[in-house]
Amino acid sequence: MRAFIVAALVAAGSLGGAAAAWADTVDVANVKYETAMDLAGQKLVLNGAGIRYKFVVKVYTAGLYLTHKAGTTQEVLTAPGPKRIHISMLREIDGNELGKLFTKGMEANAPRDEFVKSINGVLKLSEVFASRKQLNTGDSFSVDYVPGIGSTLLLNGKPLMAEPIKEPEFFTALLRIWLGDKPADDALKDALLGVKKARRGS
């Protein structure tokens, strides 16, 4: 009997460990986002994650990482420390097309002076995506921003540029694609900001 109790306690402990492990990630359309990560020697937390829809089609998931939780666009943009926006593709898309959509989103949401200061980064981003014929389902890319260093673009975890984009305005303008007054997807904006609303149908 004692052996049975010990075995039951061990099993319960194992299940508890499994539950704790699952709690370390958030599942978004079968894409797992870690709830915390390290960047440039600092711990970042997942501020929010969601799905980008085009009509009823799921295009990609996005997750936003900050040093501290933020619930408004202004809080995100002015938050100190490193930041990351991570995208995981849910369908195939032409790289050049995606680059154009991002550029369009930045121009539509960023104040004129901010966009002008971002031009160097916008051109580099466009060149990177134009050089890729296609992003496939399961491909992921991140843009990491580190104060004093700039923004680094990574595809499937590997840097795509020899040097970071130094202008801080570029990363701010980039985030406005999803968090600006004319976001790519209103529901995704809410998700990235951690706003709890009724789930949108798939």
C-alpha positions in Angstrom: 0.0 0.0 0.0 2.8 2.3 0.9 4.5 1.6 -2.4 1.3 2.5 -4.2 1.0 5.8 -2.4 4.7 6.6 -3.2 4.1 5.8 -6.8 1.0 7.9 -6.9 2.9 10.9 -5.4 5.7 10.5 -7.9 3.2 10.4 -10.8 1.5 13.5 -9.4 4.8 15.2 -9.2 5.6 14.3 -12.8 2.3 15.6 -14.0 2.9 18.8 -12.0 6.2 19.2 -13.7 4.6 18.7 -17.1 2.0 21.3 -16.3 4.7 23.7 -15.3 6.5 23.1 -18.6 3.4 23.7 -20.6 2.8 26.9 -18.6 6.2 28.2 -20.0 4.7 28.5 -23.5 1.6 30.0 -25.1 0.0 28.1 -28.0 -1.2 30.3 -30.9 -2.5 28.3 -33.9 -0.2 25.4 -32.9 2.8 27.8 -32.8 4.4 27.9 -29.3 5.6 31.1 -27.9 7.9 31.1 -24.8 6.5 33.2 -22.0 10.0 34.5 -21.3 13.3 34.8 -23.2 16.7 36.4 -22.9 18.0 39.2 -25.3 21.1 41.2 -24.9 21.5 40.0 -21.3 18.0 41.0 -20.2 14.9 38.9 -19.6 12.0 39.7 -21.8 8.4 38.6 -21.2 5.7 37.8 -23.8 3.5 40.8 -23.8 1.0 39.2 -26.1 0.6 37.0 -29.2 -2.1 36.5 -31.8 -3.0 35.7 -35.4 -3.0 37.9 -38.4 -6.0 37.2 -40.6 -6.7 38.2 -44.1 -10.4 37.9 -44.4 -10.9 34.5 -42.8 -7.5 33.1 -43.8 -4.8 32.8 -41.2 -1.6 34.4 -42.5 0.8 34.3 -39.6 1.1 34.5 -35.8 2.9 37.3 -34.1 4.3 37.7 -30.6 5.7 40.8 -28.8 8.4 40.6 -26.2 9.3 43.4 -23.8 11.1 43.8 -20.5 7.8 44.6 -18.7 4.2 44.2 -19.6 2.6 47.1 -21.5 -1.1 47.6 -22.3 -1.1 50.5 -24.7 0.7 51.3 -27.9 2.4 54.3 -26.3 3.6 52.2 -23.4 5.1 49.7 -25.8 6.8 52.3 -27.9 8.3 54.1 -24.9 9.2 50.9 -23.0 13.0 50.8 -22.1 15.3 48.0 -22.9 15.4 45.4 -25.7 12.3 44.3 -27.6 11.4 41.6 -30.1 8.6 41.1 -32.5 8.4 37.5 -33.7 6.4 36.3 -36.8 5.7 32.7 -37.7 4.1 32.0 -41.1 0.9 29.9 -41.3 0.8 30.0 -45.1 3.2 30.5 -48.0 3.7 34.1 -49.1 5.9 35.9 -51.7 8.7 37.6 -49.9 8.6 40.7 -52.1 4.8 41.0 -51.4 5.3 40.7 -47.7 8.0 43.4 -47.8 5.7 45.7 -49.7 2.9 45.1 -47.2 5.2 46.0 -44.3 6.5 49.1 -45.9 2.9 50.2 -46.7 1.9 49.5 -43.0 4.8 51.5 -41.7 4.1 54.5 -44.0 0.3 54.4 -43.1 0.9 54.4 -39.3 4.2 56.3 -38.6 4.3 60.1 -38.2 6.0 61.6 -41.2 9.2 62.6 -39.5 9.5 59.1 -37.9 9.0 57.4 -41.3 11.6 59.7 -43.0 14.2 58.8 -40.3 13.3 55.1 -40.9 13.9 55.2 -44.6 17.3 53.5 -44.4 15.9 50.6 -42.5 12.8 50.4 -44.7 14.9 50.1 -47.8 17.1 47.4 -46.2 14.0 45.4 -45.0 12.5 45.6 -48.5 15.8 44.4 -50.1 15.9 41.4 -47.7 12.4 40.3 -48.5 12.7 41.0 -52.2 15.7 38.7 -52.3 13.6 35.8 -51.0 11.2 34.3 -53.5 9.0 32.8 -50.9 8.4 32.4 -47.2 7.0 29.0 -46.4 4.5 27.7 -43.8 6.5 27.2 -40.7 9.2 29.8 -41.5 9.7 32.4 -38.8 11.4 35.7 -38.6 12.1 38.1 -35.8 13.2 41.7 -35.5 15.3 42.3 -32.3 15.8 45.8 -31.1 18.6 46.6 -28.6 19.1 50.2 -27.5 22.4 51.7 -28.7 22.9 48.9 -31.2 19.7 48.9 -33.4 17.4 46.3 -35.1 18.5 42.9 -36.2 16.4 40.8 -38.6 16.6 37.1 -38.2 15.0 34.4 -40.4 14.5 31.0 -38.7 16.9 32.2 -36.0 19.7 33.3 -38.3 20.7 37.0 -38.9 19.9 38.3 -42.4 22.0 41.4 -42.3 25.7 42.0 -41.8 25.0 45.0 -39.5 21.9 46.1 -37.5 19.7 48.9 -38.6 20.9 51.7 -36.3 18.0 54.2 -36.4 15.7 53.6 -33.4 12.8 55.1 -35.3 12.8 52.1 -37.7 11.8 49.7 -35.0 9.2 52.1 -33.6 7.7 52.5 -37.1 7.8 48.7 -37.6 5.8 48.1 -34.4 3.2 50.6 -35.6 2.3 48.1 -38.4 0.5 46.1 -35.8 0.0 48.7 -33.0 -0.7 51.9 -34.9 -4.0 53.7 -35.5 -4.4 51.7 -38.8 -3.2 48.3 -37.7 -2.8 45.4 -40.0 -5.4 43.5 -37.9 -7.4 45.0 -35.0 -7.8 41.7 -33.2 -4.0 41.1 -33.5 -3.3 44.5 -32.1 -5.5 43.7 -29.0 -3.7 40.3 -28.7 -0.2 41.9 -28.8 -1.3 44.4 -26.2 -2.7 41.6 -24.0 -6.3 43.0 -24.3 -8.8 40.2 -23.5 -11.7 40.2 -26.0 -14.1 37.6 -27.4 -12.2 35.2 -29.6 -12.5 35.7 -33.3 -13.8 32.8 -35.3 -11.3 31.0 -37.6 
